Amino acid sequence: MKPHRWLGWLAAAIILGACSDRTRHAGTVRQGPSSPPSFWVWHRRSDLTEVERATLGRAGVNRFYWQVAECEWRGGKWHSTEIARNLENSGKIAVIPVFRIKPGAEFLGDPGSAAALARQIQAWWNRPEPLAEVQFDFDCPARVLTEYARFLAEMKPLLAPARISATALASWPQVAGFDRLARTADALVPMFYDLASDEPADVLDGRYKPLADAEAARWIGLWRDCPAPWFAGLPNFERVSVFQPDGGLSGHLRGWNHDGVLFHPALSGRAAGPGVVEFRVENGATLSGTRVVPGQRVVWRTTDEDSLRRLGKAAVDAGARGVVYFALPGPGLQAAFSASHLTAPPDASPGLTAYRTPDGAVVLENLGPRDLPARAIDPDAPGERGWALVLEAPARGAFREATPGEFLTTQTGGGLPAEETTCLVLRFSRLPAGAVIRSGPCVARASGVRWQLKGSGLPVALDEPEID
């Protein structure tokens, strides 16, 4: 399913989702009464990596959904674009194909559309064993929900013995035809995010809708009496939006990355709510191919863990079989948390280890199951950004060159040359579970140097290689 449906495809969020049958560093959202999490993938052609498969296996995942095609009804027939093929089950993880139906309800008025799409699905599958399940992803307008229910009912015998599941809009329980739809589908996945757009007046006042909006709990409650098994869709993605000086939305950045936005020198930021940072454009700049000018606002939104946890509890209390996370990270997308983070036990935390290499580089690893999530603003240092790995030496001569490498910046105490300072700060935006970040040569002598991740409350273990 897609963030900001009414604002068009957010190509920046070619994202994975998690569908299931979360967190400050010391807490997690329950996954549901009994089912382990299962993930939902879209616009991804590459197979899962070995690390992803291992993480999913440790979490007990037994299925996930993968968007395999986009289908558009045009000129009285289906025009489909294949996204993925030859999906294989991996051990105990079953892959469920998802067919995205592009906006436009004309197909619902054609008596042959269901059979035509069923033939395309069977041709895509082209295997001797029957399909176990097919999911349809269509943002059906409320006025034709009854017709969509009829369409799915026609599909069931054509694709039998496959189960039929469908994504859903949060408001559908209030719409005529919902009961028929829910009694037709074998499972539904309603999305509880992007339920309202940002009003220009609110933007001018610096107020923005968070991704994990507390208002979603009211919509979750509408699903309490759903006849079909349902899984609550909650956000685990990030978005960067550009607003015009009058508060109107200009669009969303495509292909952006944390370092290029959160640390951009043309932007000055402030916290604007849970998981929301508003950047003012101070100087003209290009962000991920998009030109921004003074007067515009660039707003970064990420998933707030506390809000996500509350919504997860509300969903389970309302009878959800589990929680759907949108998204599980993968190539070409920005998601708030890794699969490891989402499925880590409640008492887990990031496991930070640092050391100096023989050539004087600083290496910081996250060996724990939880992420250091993306951070735009250093709450302990106004005007500074991201996370700060601080190295303090007992005397001058411990540092040299201060080459940042994969860190975003290096700063020296008092702005002194590296050779003359006793403090070196290396800043970075995030460190997911299992990730490694490395500086260039910057530490001449590590003996006696004290290491800390400023403001995190987390210890940084020192590996033996850093000792002279």
JOLINTA-V929412 format. One record per residue. N is the residue number from 1. RES is the residue in one small letter. BURIAL is 1 if it has 9 or more other ideal C-beta (glycine too) atoms within 8 Angstrom, else 0. Layout:
n: (N | N)
res: (RES | RES)
burial: (BURIAL | BURIAL)
This chain:
n: (1 | 2 | 3 | 4 | 5 | 6 | 7 | 8 | 9 | 10 | 11 | 12 | 13 | 14 | 15 | 16 | 17 | 18 | 19 | 20 | 21 | 22 | 23 | 24 | 25 | 26 | 27 | 28 | 29 | 30 | 31 | 32 | 33 | 34 | 35 | 36 | 37 | 38 | 39 | 40 | 41 | 42 | 43 | 44 | 45 | 46 | 47 | 48 | 49 | 50 | 51 | 52 | 53 | 54 | 55 | 56 | 57 | 58 | 59 | 60 | 61 | 62 | 63 | 64 | 65 | 66 | 67 | 68 | 69 | 70 | 71 | 72 | 73 | 74 | 75 | 76 | 77 | 78 | 79 | 80 | 81 | 82 | 83 | 84 | 85 | 86 | 87 | 88 | 89 | 90 | 91 | 92 | 93 | 94 | 95 | 96 | 97 | 98 | 99 | 100 | 101 | 102 | 103 | 104 | 105 | 106 | 107 | 108 | 109 | 110 | 111 | 112 | 113 | 114 | 115 | 116 | 117 | 118 | 119 | 120 | 121 | 122 | 123 | 124 | 125 | 126 | 127 | 128 | 129 | 130 | 131 | 132 | 133 | 134 | 135 | 136 | 137 | 138 | 139 | 140 | 141 | 142 | 143 | 144 | 145 | 146 | 147 | 148 | 149 | 150 | 151 | 152 | 153 | 154 | 155 | 156 | 157 | 158 | 159 | 160 | 161 | 162 | 163 | 164 | 165 | 166 | 167 | 168 | 169 | 170 | 171 | 172 | 173 | 174 | 175 | 176 | 177 | 178 | 179 | 180 | 181 | 182 | 183 | 184 | 185 | 186 | 187 | 188 | 189 | 190 | 191 | 192 | 193 | 194 | 195 | 196 | 197 | 198 | 199 | 200 | 201 | 202 | 203 | 204 | 205 | 206 | 207 | 208 | 209 | 210 | 211 | 212 | 213 | 214 | 215 | 216 | 217 | 218 | 219 | 220 | 221 | 222 | 223 | 224 | 225 | 226 | 227 | 228 | 229 | 230 | 231 | 232 | 233 | 234 | 235 | 236 | 237 | 238 | 239 | 240 | 241 | 242 | 243 | 244 | 245 | 246 | 247 | 248 | 249 | 250 | 251 | 252 | 253 | 254 | 255 | 256 | 257 | 258 | 259 | 260 | 261 | 262 | 263 | 264 | 265 | 266 | 267 | 268 | 269 | 270 | 271 | 272 | 273 | 274 | 275 | 276 | 277 | 278 | 279 | 280 | 281 | 282 | 283 | 284 | 285 | 286 | 287 | 288 | 289 | 290 | 291 | 292 | 293 | 294 | 295 | 296 | 297 | 298 | 299 | 300 | 301 | 302 | 303 | 304 | 305 | 306 | 307 | 308 | 309 | 310 | 311 | 312 | 313 | 314 | 315 | 316 | 317 | 318 | 319 | 320 | 321 | 322 | 323 | 324 | 325 | 326 | 327 | 328 | 329 | 330 | 331 | 332 | 333 | 334 | 335 | 336 | 337 | 338 | 339 | 340 | 341 | 342 | 343 | 344 | 345 | 346 | 347 | 348 | 349 | 350 | 351 | 352 | 353 | 354 | 355 | 356 | 357 | 358 | 359 | 360 | 361 | 362 | 363 | 364 | 365 | 366 | 367 | 368 | 369 | 370 | 371 | 372 | 373 | 374 | 375 | 376 | 377 | 378 | 379 | 380 | 381 | 382 | 383 | 384 | 385 | 386 | 387 | 388 | 389 | 390 | 391 | 392 | 393 | 394 | 395 | 396 | 397 | 398 | 399 | 400 | 401 | 402 | 403 | 404 | 405 | 406 | 407 | 408 | 409 | 410 | 411 | 412 | 413 | 414 | 415 | 416 | 417 | 418 | 419 | 420 | 421 | 422 | 423 | 424 | 425 | 426 | 427 | 428 | 429 | 430 | 431 | 432 | 433 | 434 | 435 | 436 | 437 | 438 | 439 | 440 | 441 | 442 | 443 | 444 | 445 | 446 | 447 | 448 | 449 | 450 | 451 | 452 | 453 | 454 | 455 | 456 | 457 | 458 | 459 | 460 | 461 | 462 | 463 | 464 | 465 | 466 | 467 | 468)
res: (m | k | p | h | r | w | l | g | w | l | a | a | a | i | i | l | g | a | c | s | d | r | t | r | h | a | g | t | v | r | q | g | p | s | s | p | p | s | f | w | v | w | h | r | r | s | d | l | t | e | v | e | r | a | t | l | g | r | a | g | v | n | r | f | y | w | q | v | a | e | c | e | w | r | g | g | k | w | h | s | t | e | i | a | r | n | l | e | n | s | g | k | i | a | v | i | p | v | f | r | i | k | p | g | a | e | f | l | g | d | p | g | s | a | a | a | l | a | r | q | i | q | a | w | w | n | r | p | e | p | l | a | e | v | q | f | d | f | d | c | p | a | r | v | l | t | e | y | a | r | f | l | a | e | m | k | p | l | l | a | p | a | r | i | s | a | t | a | l | a | s | w | p | q | v | a | g | f | d | r | l | a | r | t | a | d | a | l | v | p | m | f | y | d | l | a | s | d | e | p | a | d | v | l | d | g | r | y | k | p | l | a | d | a | e | a | a | r | w | i | g | l | w | r | d | c | p | a | p | w | f | a | g | l | p | n | f | e | r | v | s | v | f | q | p | d | g | g | l | s | g | h | l | r | g | w | n | h | d | g | v | l | f | h | p | a | l | s | g | r | a | a | g | p | g | v | v | e | f | r | v | e | n | g | a | t | l | s | g | t | r | v | v | p | g | q | r | v | v | w | r | t | t | d | e | d | s | l | r | r | l | g | k | a | a | v | d | a | g | a | r | g | v | v | y | f | a | l | p | g | p | g | l | q | a | a | f | s | a | s | h | l | t | a | p | p | d | a | s | p | g | l | t | a | y | r | t | p | d | g | a | v | v | l | e | n | l | g | p | r | d | l | p | a | r | a | i | d | p | d | a | p | g | e | r | g | w | a | l | v | l | e | a | p | a | r | g | a | f | r | e | a | t | p | g | e | f | l | t | t | q | t | g | g | g | l | p | a | e | e | t | t | c | l | v | l | r | f | s | r | l | p | a | g | a | v | i | r | s | g | p | c | v | a | r | a | s | g | v | r | w | q | l | k | g | s | g | l | p | v | a | l | d | e | p | e | i | d)
burial: (1 | 0 | 1 | 1 | 0 | 0 | 0 | 0 | 0 | 1 | 0 | 1 | 1 | 1 | 1 | 1 | 1 | 1 | 1 | 1 | 1 | 1 | 1 | 0 | 0 | 0 | 0 | 1 | 1 | 0 | 1 | 1 | 0 | 0 | 1 | 1 | 1 | 1 | 1 | 1 | 1 | 1 | 0 | 1 | 0 | 0 | 0 | 0 | 0 | 0 | 0 | 1 | 1 | 0 | 1 | 1 | 1 | 0 | 1 | 0 | 1 | 1 | 1 | 1 | 1 | 1 | 1 | 1 | 1 | 1 | 1 | 1 | 1 | 0 | 0 | 0 | 0 | 1 | 1 | 1 | 0 | 0 | 1 | 1 | 0 | 0 | 1 | 0 | 0 | 0 | 0 | 0 | 1 | 1 | 1 | 1 | 1 | 1 | 1 | 1 | 1 | 0 | 0 | 0 | 1 | 0 | 1 | 1 | 0 | 1 | 0 | 0 | 1 | 1 | 1 | 1 | 1 | 1 | 0 | 1 | 1 | 1 | 0 | 1 | 0 | 0 | 0 | 0 | 0 | 0 | 1 | 0 | 1 | 1 | 1 | 1 | 1 | 1 | 0 | 1 | 0 | 0 | 0 | 1 | 1 | 1 | 1 | 1 | 1 | 1 | 1 | 1 | 1 | 1 | 1 | 1 | 0 | 1 | 1 | 0 | 0 | 1 | 0 | 1 | 1 | 1 | 1 | 1 | 0 | 1 | 1 | 1 | 1 | 0 | 1 | 0 | 1 | 1 | 0 | 1 | 1 | 1 | 0 | 1 | 1 | 0 | 1 | 1 | 1 | 1 | 1 | 1 | 1 | 0 | 1 | 0 | 0 | 1 | 0 | 1 | 0 | 1 | 1 | 0 | 0 | 0 | 0 | 1 | 0 | 1 | 1 | 1 | 1 | 1 | 0 | 1 | 1 | 0 | 1 | 1 | 1 | 1 | 1 | 0 | 0 | 1 | 0 | 1 | 0 | 1 | 1 | 1 | 1 | 1 | 1 | 1 | 1 | 1 | 1 | 1 | 1 | 1 | 1 | 1 | 0 | 0 | 1 | 0 | 1 | 0 | 0 | 1 | 1 | 1 | 1 | 1 | 0 | 1 | 0 | 1 | 1 | 1 | 1 | 1 | 0 | 1 | 1 | 0 | 1 | 0 | 0 | 1 | 0 | 0 | 1 | 1 | 1 | 1 | 1 | 0 | 1 | 0 | 0 | 0 | 1 | 0 | 1 | 1 | 0 | 1 | 0 | 1 | 0 | 0 | 0 | 1 | 1 | 1 | 1 | 1 | 1 | 1 | 1 | 1 | 1 | 0 | 1 | 1 | 1 | 1 | 1 | 1 | 1 | 1 | 1 | 1 | 0 | 1 | 1 | 1 | 1 | 1 | 1 | 1 | 1 | 1 | 1 | 1 | 1 | 1 | 0 | 0 | 1 | 1 | 1 | 1 | 1 | 1 | 1 | 1 | 1 | 1 | 1 | 1 | 0 | 0 | 0 | 0 | 1 | 1 | 1 | 1 | 1 | 1 | 1 | 1 | 1 | 0 | 0 | 1 | 1 | 1 | 1 | 1 | 1 | 1 | 0 | 1 | 1 | 1 | 1 | 1 | 1 | 1 | 1 | 1 | 1 | 1 | 0 | 0 | 0 | 0 | 0 | 1 | 1 | 1 | 1 | 1 | 1 | 1 | 1 | 0 | 1 | 0 | 0 | 0 | 0 | 1 | 1 | 1 | 1 | 1 | 1 | 1 | 0 | 0 | 1 | 1 | 0 | 1 | 0 | 1 | 1 | 0 | 0 | 0 | 0 | 1 | 1 | 0 | 1 | 1 | 1 | 1 | 1 | 1 | 1 | 1 | 1 | 1 | 1 | 1 | 1 | 0 | 0 | 0 | 1 | 1 | 1 | 0 | 1 | 1 | 1 | 0 | 1 | 1 | 0 | 1 | 1 | 0 | 1 | 0 | 1 | 1 | 0 | 0 | 0 | 1 | 0 | 1 | 0 | 1 | 0 | 0 | 0 | 1 | 0 | 0)
